[in-house]
Amino acid sequence: MGMSARCVYATENEKDWPHTANEFYERTNFPNYLEADDGKHIRMCKPDDSGFFNYKNFFSMVLMALFNADYCFISIDVGAYGASSDCNIFKNSNFCKKLEENHLNIPGPRPLPNEDNGTPMPFFIVGDEAFALSQHVVRPYSSRNLDVARLQITD
């Protein structure tokens, strides 16, 4: 990261995560969803120690934020130059490191709603296409090149 980054995150305990997932499910009909992740470019003057534009052709600093179903921040990371990708900024954040080291008290998998005897599924964070997939990070299916045949579910 170019500038010194500050990371703030609210520590959820193991009992809070299912409540957060239930709130997302009520609003989105998407089960086991813990929080959403995205980066926002904040326009700034050219820093003395950088000559790099972001992909939008202006100098910026990135605010990386994870938020819950009420749009409240769970974690923020500020300070990476805009030339850095959202994926790399997230990967280098304290939150991601704690996520990968299982230090966020995320409970184990649970069955999906209306599937009490079904296969337990893990809790996860949703990001856009810029984020790498992992055990706890998923992204919506891209609708590019999607046709009716791909939409049909087979057993």
C-alpha positions as CSV (number, residue, x, y, z in Angstrom):
1,M,0.0,0.0,0.0
2,G,1.2,3.4,-0.8
3,M,0.0,5.5,2.1
4,S,-0.3,4.2,5.7
5,A,-3.6,2.4,5.9
6,R,-6.0,2.4,8.7
7,C,-8.2,-0.5,9.3
8,V,-11.2,-0.5,11.6
9,Y,-13.5,-3.4,12.1
10,A,-16.2,-4.3,14.5
11,T,-15.6,-7.7,16.1
12,E,-18.7,-9.8,15.7
13,N,-19.0,-12.7,18.1
14,E,-20.2,-16.2,17.0
15,K,-23.8,-15.4,18.1
16,D,-23.9,-12.2,16.0
17,W,-23.0,-13.7,12.6
18,P,-26.2,-15.9,12.3
19,H,-28.3,-12.8,13.2
20,T,-26.6,-10.8,10.5
21,A,-27.1,-13.7,8.0
22,N,-30.8,-13.9,8.9
23,E,-31.2,-10.1,8.3
24,F,-29.6,-10.5,4.8
25,Y,-31.8,-13.5,4.1
26,E,-34.9,-11.5,5.0
27,R,-33.9,-8.6,2.7
28,T,-32.3,-10.6,-0.2
29,N,-33.6,-14.1,0.1
30,F,-29.9,-15.2,0.0
31,P,-29.0,-17.6,2.8
32,N,-25.8,-17.6,4.9
33,Y,-24.8,-14.2,3.6
34,L,-22.7,-12.3,6.2
35,E,-21.7,-9.1,4.5
36,A,-20.9,-7.4,1.3
37,D,-17.5,-6.0,0.2
38,D,-16.6,-3.3,-2.2
39,G,-14.0,-0.6,-2.9
40,K,-14.7,3.1,-3.6
41,H,-12.2,5.4,-5.3
42,I,-11.9,8.8,-3.5
43,R,-10.5,11.4,-5.9
44,M,-7.4,13.2,-4.6
45,C,-4.6,15.5,-5.7
46,K,-1.5,13.8,-7.1
47,P,0.6,12.4,-4.2
48,D,4.3,13.5,-4.1
49,D,5.5,9.9,-4.2
50,S,3.3,8.5,-7.0
51,G,2.7,9.0,-10.7
52,F,0.0,6.3,-11.1
53,F,-3.5,7.0,-12.2
54,N,-6.2,4.5,-11.4
55,Y,-8.1,2.8,-14.2
56,K,-10.5,5.7,-14.3
57,N,-7.7,8.1,-15.2
58,F,-7.5,10.1,-12.0
59,F,-5.5,9.9,-8.8
60,S,-7.4,8.3,-5.9
61,M,-7.2,6.6,-2.6
62,V,-9.4,3.5,-2.0
63,L,-11.9,3.0,0.8
64,M,-12.4,-0.7,1.1
65,A,-15.5,-1.5,3.1
66,L,-17.5,-4.4,4.3
67,F,-21.0,-3.7,5.4
68,N,-24.0,-5.6,6.9
69,A,-27.6,-5.8,5.9
70,D,-28.3,-2.3,7.4
71,Y,-25.5,-0.8,5.4
72,C,-23.4,-0.3,8.5
73,F,-19.7,-0.8,8.2
74,I,-18.3,-3.9,9.7
75,S,-14.8,-3.2,8.4
76,I,-13.0,-0.4,6.5
77,D,-9.5,-0.1,5.1
78,V,-8.4,3.3,3.8
79,G,-5.1,4.3,2.3
80,A,-4.3,2.1,-0.8
81,Y,-3.6,4.0,-4.0
82,G,-6.2,3.8,-6.7
83,A,-3.8,2.0,-9.0
84,S,-4.2,-1.1,-6.7
85,S,-6.9,-3.6,-7.5
86,D,-9.8,-4.2,-5.1
87,C,-8.7,-7.8,-4.9
88,N,-5.2,-7.0,-3.7
89,I,-6.4,-4.3,-1.3
90,F,-8.8,-6.8,0.3
91,K,-6.2,-9.6,0.3
92,N,-3.7,-7.3,2.2
93,S,-6.3,-6.0,4.7
94,N,-6.3,-7.0,8.3
95,F,-9.9,-8.2,8.0
96,C,-9.0,-10.6,5.2
97,K,-6.0,-11.9,7.1
98,K,-8.2,-12.5,10.1
99,L,-10.8,-14.2,7.9
100,E,-8.2,-16.5,6.3
101,E,-6.8,-17.4,9.8
102,N,-10.3,-18.1,11.1
103,H,-10.1,-15.4,13.8
104,L,-13.4,-13.8,13.1
105,N,-15.6,-16.2,15.1
106,I,-17.6,-17.2,12.0
107,P,-19.6,-20.2,13.0
108,G,-19.5,-23.5,11.2
109,P,-21.8,-24.3,8.3
110,R,-25.5,-24.6,8.8
111,P,-28.3,-26.1,6.7
112,L,-30.0,-23.7,4.3
113,P,-33.5,-22.4,5.2
114,N,-36.2,-25.0,4.7
115,E,-33.6,-27.7,4.4
116,D,-33.2,-28.8,8.1
117,N,-31.8,-32.2,7.0
118,G,-29.8,-30.8,4.0
119,T,-26.1,-30.5,3.6
120,P,-24.7,-27.7,5.9
121,M,-23.4,-24.8,3.9
122,P,-20.7,-22.2,5.0
123,F,-21.4,-18.6,5.8
124,F,-19.8,-16.2,3.3
125,I,-19.1,-12.6,2.2
126,V,-20.2,-11.4,-1.3
127,G,-17.9,-9.3,-3.5
128,D,-18.0,-8.4,-7.1
129,E,-15.9,-9.8,-9.9
130,A,-12.8,-8.0,-8.6
131,F,-12.5,-10.3,-5.6
132,A,-10.9,-13.7,-5.6
133,L,-13.1,-16.7,-4.6
134,S,-12.3,-18.5,-1.4
135,Q,-14.0,-20.5,1.4
136,H,-15.7,-17.4,2.7
137,V,-15.8,-15.1,-0.3
138,V,-18.2,-15.6,-3.2
139,R,-19.5,-13.5,-6.0
140,P,-22.8,-13.4,-7.9
141,Y,-22.9,-15.5,-11.0
142,S,-22.1,-13.4,-14.0
143,S,-25.0,-13.2,-16.4
144,R,-22.7,-12.9,-19.4
145,N,-23.4,-15.5,-22.1
146,L,-26.2,-16.9,-20.0
147,D,-28.9,-18.7,-21.9
148,V,-32.0,-20.7,-20.9
149,A,-30.1,-24.0,-21.1
150,R,-27.6,-22.9,-18.4
151,L,-30.5,-21.8,-16.1
152,Q,-32.0,-25.2,-16.0
153,I,-31.1,-27.2,-12.9
154,T,-30.7,-31.0,-13.3
155,D,-30.4,-33.6,-10.6
